[in-house]
Amino acid sequence: MNQPTQEVSISSNPTGATVVINGQTKGKTPMVADLKRKNTQLISIQLDGFSPYEVALSRSVSGWVWGNIAFGGIVGLVVDLASGSIYNLRRIRLWPI
């Protein structure tokens, strides 16, 4: 039922902070990042004059997996596992650097 990616909103106050995802600069806040569900994601938010912050997003199994097994069977489950659609991203850590 899920797509292999998940949209994650990233914002800061004040706006205009640089967003680095897994070591790659992706843009400025506010922004929406389209992140792969099957990978752990490390998001860093940096702005001159402010302490940088990092947020780690980890995958967790989506509740939709049970519906997919019921309606899609083993084939649906295998497809979702391969694409990462079986997962949701959730915040596991937030800390100043």
ZIMOPE-V566731 format. One line per field, one symbol per residue. ss: DSSP state (A for helix, B for strand, O for the rest). phi: phi as a letter, one per 20 degrees, with the letter a starting at -180 (. if undefined). Layout:
ss->???
phi->???
//
This chain:
ss->OOOOBBBBBBOOOOOOOBBBBOOBBBBBOOBBBBBBOOOOBBBBBBOOOOOOBBBBBBBBBOOAAAAAAAAAAAAAAAAAAAAOOOBBBBBBBBBBO
phi->.eefccfceccbcffnffdddlndfdqcffbddddffedfdddddcbgncffcccdddecffffgfffffedmfffffffffenffddebfdbbbfe
//
